[in-house]
């Protein structure tokens, strides 16, 4: 019995760790949601938003029209947070499936060229948008609301 006690305790303590992972999203042909968080340098929140709305949002809207994305939503928090938890903008995109969310869009370069024929201007503004970021992270999310 004494030989099994340490093994049993180790197993009992490790089970909660396995159970804490995020539940998987639906099957491969189901919608797949991603949240994109942006934290800007202080004083540059509006500049970032202006650049995002002019040089990235139209691309997201165009991709949504192709059916690769089902929806795009942009949000900002109503109140402030601690600096370590702060984010300024969250963009939630629901893709048609996990493949669309996790693979490069082969049509994107052509869409960018079509939307912004002056590529030097486009790239300069996109570079500026990322220069004023302090952090950016992507988070796949699963809807676990009971039916």
Phi, psi and omega in degrees: 000321181294333178289328184273338183300310179299320179295319179296316180296319178298316179295316181296323180284333183275339180301315178299330179294321178294322185284347185275352180295156178294142177294146181292155174288175182298189181294169187301336182260013180259157176306148185228121185259139175228140173249133180245120183255141180230127176241118185260166172295146179303137179086356182243013182299314182292321178299316178299313182298316179301315179294319179299313183292332181270325189243358177229318182302318177301326177293317178298319178297319181294318179294324178299321179296335179282345181096354177294325176246143178266329179200155176225128180227134178247130181225157173225147181291146180281333181236170180273162180234175173293155185301321182290336180260356188293137165222150184259324182219143174234129176246119179255123179242129173256115179272159181295331177196176183293329178296315179298327182282333190245006177237154179294143177275112182294341180273349187300314179303319179292321178295319178298316179298320180293316182286325183228084181302328177277088185294329178296317178295315180302309183294324178296317180287324176294322177296317179297320179303319180279336177296327184269005176276139170267326181203153177210131177216154182244140184222112173291138181234148180242135174276117181245018178297128178298147179279000000 
